[in-house]
Amino acid sequence: MSKGLEPFPVFRGWGAQQGIGIKVLTWRRAERCTLDITLRAERGAFCMIGKVYAQDRQDVKEVMEELWGAGFGRKSEVSIPQPIAYVPSLRLLLQEKVEGLAARELFKFGDERQSAATAERCARWLARLQAVARPSGQAFGAEQMLGRSESGWRLVSEEGGALAVKSKELLERLKGTASSLGDIPMCACHGDFGTHNIIFAKGRMVTFDWDRHGIADPAYDVARFIVSLKQQALHTLGSVHALDGAVQAFLDAYRASGGRRLEARLPFYGAAFCLRRAERDVRVRTRNWQEWSEAMLDEGLRALESKSGETTTPLHTTAESAGLRAPQVELDITPFGRHEPFSVRSVVGEEPHVKLGDALSGHAGPEGAKWLLAGRESQRALRRELSSLLSPPWVLRSCWLRRARFRFRPDTKLTAYYNVVLEAPSGARSVRAIAVIWKPKWIGAAPRQAAPEALEMEAEALRRGIGTPFRRLMARVPAWGMRIQLSPLDPSFPQLIRLSDPEYVRQMLESVCGPSRELAGQAYTVSSIRYYPEQRHVLRYDATQGAGGTVIAKLYNDDKGRRVVRVLTKAAEWLTGCGGGKACLLEPLAYVADDAVVLYPAVFGTPLSKRVRRPGRGLGRQLELAGQAARALQGAPPALRGLLNPHSFDAEIAEIVEASHYISVLQPPLGAVIDALIDRAREFYERLPQEPPCFTHGDLKMEHFWVTPRGLTLIDFDTSHLEDPALDIGKFLADLRFWYDTYGQSVAEQAEERFLAGYAPGVPGDRLIRARLFKALELIKTSVREVPLFRSDWVSQIERLVGGAQAIMNDLRSDLRV
């Protein structure tokens, strides 16, 4: 290979070759082999991707060069890998190696917002390609699709049974639909546009693998992408509809970016690709292949059930209309949270007959809480009130329940946080965060006048235009003892209104970043990541132009943000100086004192908590790095410790007692077990040797460690304290066990060992014993705080986790001979 590269000027410019490293990435018999190539030369090491073809493919380099010159270069948000050279004697194509996040990873591990943002960028990329690229290459039309579909049907039908029947029916429907499609102008086509061929690098979305480029109906690449999303949802998330929210976001963005009219052509191509995906599952025969093949055939048949137009075809049914849960996600940002949303329409079966007063007092037990949060009656009341607050012609489409908490002291109340999806007749959509509170004493009571500061904030929001399309941002429903509050209203955070105004945001970022920064001079859209009135708020600012990036804004109602920035800055310096593995900290962009807000850059990556879904893929190594980082931070010098407030064992116990109190009301036997475990923990802790407190993260959890291109990144130092170092370790181990239980994984012990392998060398044995005690306590705290009340199995999951805490305490009793 070295000799084959010598004639090319581009390689001579790198200096004399000193060696070459080659790693095979993929091999497809009789087609191509893909290589990872590192060329070592005088001027350094140069990494490339090489593709060796069975036949001459000079055309691939030519089409890539044409696209590179047509605006798909390295500095463009819509991009391709730079073509470097084609070596005819080796039939070798060399192209840029792009480092970044694969789109399929973002769809697999992200939440609803991340998935939607990812899908929108993919749509804009495709619309741009179809608008500017010169059509060339092989044609892909309806006739070619039918030919391929027929060969796919033959393979699937050989399995007999339902696969044979459904594949035959799908093929016949495809033939009938193809005859009515008519002609349409063709355009440039990638040919394999899907989540597996897309990487997000810094400032650019890169689509690679141009081997199947050609000319096609505009619906071809659109349908191929949508079906790739559906198959990924089926294979990794368990339902072909799990990413329907992303599908809808893709289509909306495609239309908004000037994409071609698809009309009734999209169902045909979508159904044809569903048959091809079913064929692939049959051919590869991985686990669940029969179930997956049949699911794709069903989806293809549904796609052809309606040909009335693009907005009604089942190929891109929304999550709301499907009545299914779409996972929450967010492109290259820190979400600062842990739950997937829950569709309030997904309650199935008969609802229990529950009295409102009994549900709110806790007398109806767990069923009463679920009835209030997700029951048909309560949700009809909520939707009715929200609709009355909307300005025509906007309508309410769906409600996604994100989080809920029940408290019985000092005042009984149930609080739930939703994202509601709104739609205008034009197809434009808006998402608004809301908070709903129920209290028994509000049932039937005459609504009181809102506080003056709340009315002033509401008026300011409407005056700035950020309340639109709502006419009011708060309401009381006495019949249900319900109060509704819509973002960005929260009198406890008066700056939230102006920080939600895009014009104010633009001016603030320009003032903070300076006119020379990428973030300055941009227009921004504002969305709410966390809307928890009276507690905390996190906003996301997205630049309307690709170069501006994304900024996260975390609000405070006191001076705490200033301290957080000081702690983070010094902790980052310490971690860098002491070589804390490959972990780093997410450092802030700025603290804006006038607005009591800390600004952070976007985070490209995946939290460790999402990696637990599929625990392989280097998770063990990342856990070791997390352990090393925790150990390094705990060794921080006195200057850093001086910035922290102390946090004692008694303070931690008080938090756990408060958090678990609702269990004693809703599930008294389980509450009694928790109380007994807490009492036993107090007794054990008094008997254990102690050590001086040190710097701790304070909330060391899986979701706060992100795997990024920079390495492992630790975020969110708001609760950093001066405390027993064993508490942070126990908290992380408990959180790890929580996620393994949530995703049904069974090897948490091995994961714990990998974390301790990074943390424990040289650590006093007494600290590890105390960490076991804290792990038991934090299992209780995590379970009662994080297991969602609206899940059907929430009681059983809490019982499992509390049972794990009980087992740890029993082992400690034996070891300590108490």
Secondary structure, 3 states (H helix, E strand, C coil): CHHHHCCCHHHHCCCCEEEEEEEEEEEECCCEEEEEEEEEECCEEEEEEEEEECCCCHHHHHHHHHHHHCCCCCCCCEECCCEEEEEHHHCEEEEECCCCEEHHHHHHHCCHHHHHHHHHHHHHHHHHHHHHCCCCCEEECHHHHHHHHHHHHHHHHCCCHHHHHHHHHHHHHHHHHHCCCCCCCCEEECCCCCHHHEEEECCEEEECCCCCCEEECHHHHHHHHHHHHHHHHHHHHCCCCCCHHHHHHHHHHHHHCCCCCCCCHHHHHHHHHHHHHHHHHHHHCCCCHHHHHHHHHHHHHHHCCCCCCCCCCHHHCCHHHHCCCCCCCCCCCCCCCCCCCEECCCCCCCCCCCCHHHHHHCCCHHHHHHHHHHCHHHHHHHHHHHHHHECCCCEEEEEEEEEEEEECCCCCEEEEEEEEEEECCCCCEEEEEEEEEECHHHCCCCCCCCCHHHHHHHHHHHHHCCCCCECCCEEEEHHHCEEEEECCCCCCCCCHHHHCCHHHHHHHHHHHHCCCCCCCCCCEEEEEEEEECCCEEEEEEEECCHHHCEEEEEECCCCHHHHHHHHHHHHHHHHHHHCCCCCEECCCCEEEHHHCEEEEECCCCEEHHHHCCCCCCCHHHHHHHHHHHHHHHHCCCHHHHCCCCECCHHHHHHHHHHHHHHHHHHCHHHHHHHHHHHHHHHHHHHHCCCCCCEEECCCCCHHHEEEECCEEEECCCCCCEEECHHHHHHHHHHHHHHHHHHCCCCCHHHHHHHHHHHHCCCCCHHHHHHHHHHHHHHHHHHHHHHCCCCCCCHHHHHHHHHHHHHHHHHHHHHHHCC
